[in-house]
Amino acid sequence: VVLFRKMVVAGVGLLGGSLAWGARERGLVEEVVGYGRSAESLRIAKRKGLIDAGFMRPGDFPPDTDFLVLATPVLGMAPLARQFAPRIGPRCIVSDVGSVKGAVVRAVEKALPPGVAFVGAHPIAGSEKSGPGAAAPDLFRERRCILTPTAKTERGALRRVACFWSALGAKVEVMDPDLHDEVLAVVSHLPHVAAYALVRMLERARADALDPADYCGGGFKDTTRIAASRAEIWRDICLANRRALVRALDDYIRYLARVRRWIREGRGAALEREFSRAAERRRELEGAR
Amino acid sequence: VVLFRKMVVAGVGLLGGSLAWGARERGLVEEVVGYGRSAESLRIAKRKGLIDAGFMRPGDFPPDTDFLVLATPVLGMAPLARQFAPRIGPRCIVSDVGSVKGAVVRAVEKALPPGVAFVGAHPIAGSEKSGPGAAAPDLFRERRCILTPTAKTERGALRRVACFWSALGAKVEVMDPDLHDEVLAVVSHLPHVAAYALVRMLERARADALDPADYCGGGFKDTTRIAASRAEIWRDICLANRRALVRALDDYIRYLARVRRWIREGRGAALEREFSRAAERRRELEGAR
């Protein structure tokens, strides 16, 4: 069933590209137009059949768009919405795919013309890959998609966006934007910072003729896989969610300092107890969906 | 070619079991005897064909053993060597598979009867799985195996142990025990502590009716996969390598505190620069072996 006539996807990277492709393939939209800063990305997106057409100047935003999805790095979303604003029609629904919601949702709401409905969305379906070349039409299948309506969010728009994500195969749920950010700080943003930092430690451990990277086993590779993620995206996420992320980092640093003390003091029982609890919890995750 | 007549593998877990199996399958040893504290593990090891026979009392160590491999958690190795010592013959070669070398090698050397040759070894081939049920005869194929001889190490024994690991398919190299520990602290021990700690953060972020674990995507799962590792093994590794690990933890904590400050102060350029460097380095690792 056709949910929208003309969808604009701003940013045709991994998420935007997959969204465009999935929507086209399932016939959820009649036409998909991509916006991007790079001609190369738009070209790849068009050649792969993710989009029908593309534009690079915000002033070329098609005024008959009835669904706009922001899929750029999060700090770029509100400025871009502001640039599109003069050409966004009153019946257009706006959504996004950002990994941070609180500050981003507030900023985008402010940037849009009064009366235009905005529904914040975060499909939990990233990967360390990026760009339209990595897009897949089934990226969101069986993945959670968290919608974060505010007091301002129009209920009809919320339902339509929920319907759109369900049709892409996602498991849709609704959450408060700030609670979303607290949870994601712990399950996603902190692990990214931790992984980037672990990779940087390789530099520090470089000895004369020996490169520690040569001794990385599967454990190191798994633990740092997400450190291959695009820096620009994660810079924005860290800054946009700084309040919750700084708190999560504080907890993490404090906890690591405690473990360090136990190691230094030879407190084997404490170490074993903590590692056991973590191991048990981690094994549970494996069984879960 | 038969390298040893009777090999005793002390600890028939993932590493010991795989070692036994690989050696038997390739005909490198005539007989494999397993030592273990648990009758259940020995039973599984025997049923899977990893070992020919097993024993549970150190006093039953077969005196005609010509190759003993210690494959218990690292802090258990020297005490066990001491218990076996009265029955270890002068021509027996002793080795191990421990993830820590400096302190462990020194302690085992001291525990063995004078004249018995010891060759420290660390095959970099672990996983979060454990027990003889997870053993595989090809676990060491194409993996590095680091031998860490000391001034005391008999050259003939070093050659035979190197030959044994090569025959199992490992890429053998020689390294100073303390240098080994510094490198492994960064590429393996620190990541394990970091992963255990990330999983423990889930507990702290638990809100009312919401379990953060439900929102863990592939990124969290990869980053913490090794946190499912057996606590006892990692307790021992942390304690045995405490000097290098505490130093690595200090570096890591200091670096995280710096990233935290950049986030709090909104220093996007610094974040992007650091994340970029890490991402580039991490992508290089993917190409490497």
Interface residues (C-beta under 8 A of the other chain):
Chain A: I124 A125 G126 S127 E128 R143 R144 I146 L179 E182 V183 L184 A185 V186 V187 S188 L190 P191 H192 V193 A194 A195 Y196 A197 L198 V199 R200 M201 L202 E203 R204 A205 A207 L210 P212 A213 D214 Y215 C216 G217 G218 G219 F220 K221 D222 T223 T224 R225 I226 A227 A228 S229 R230 A231 E232 W234 R235 D236 C238 L239 R242 L245 V246 A248 L249 D250 D251 Y252 I253 Y255 L256 A257 V259 R260 I263 R264 G266 G268 L271 E272 R273 E274 F275 S276 R277 A278 A279 R281 R282 R283 E284 L285 E286 A288
Chain B: I124 A125 G126 S127 E128 R143 R144 I146 L179 E182 V183 L184 A185 V186 V187 S188 L190 P191 H192 V193 A194 A195 Y196 A197 L198 V199 R200 M201 L202 E203 R204 A205 A207 L210 P212 A213 D214 Y215 C216 G217 G218 G219 F220 K221 D222 T223 T224 R225 I226 A227 A228 S229 R230 A231 E232 W234 R235 D236 C238 L239 R242 L245 V246 A248 L249 D250 D251 Y252 I253 Y255 L256 A257 V259 R260 I263 R264 G266 G268 L271 E272 R273 E274 F275 S276 R277 A278 A279 R281 R282 R283 E284 L285 E286 A288
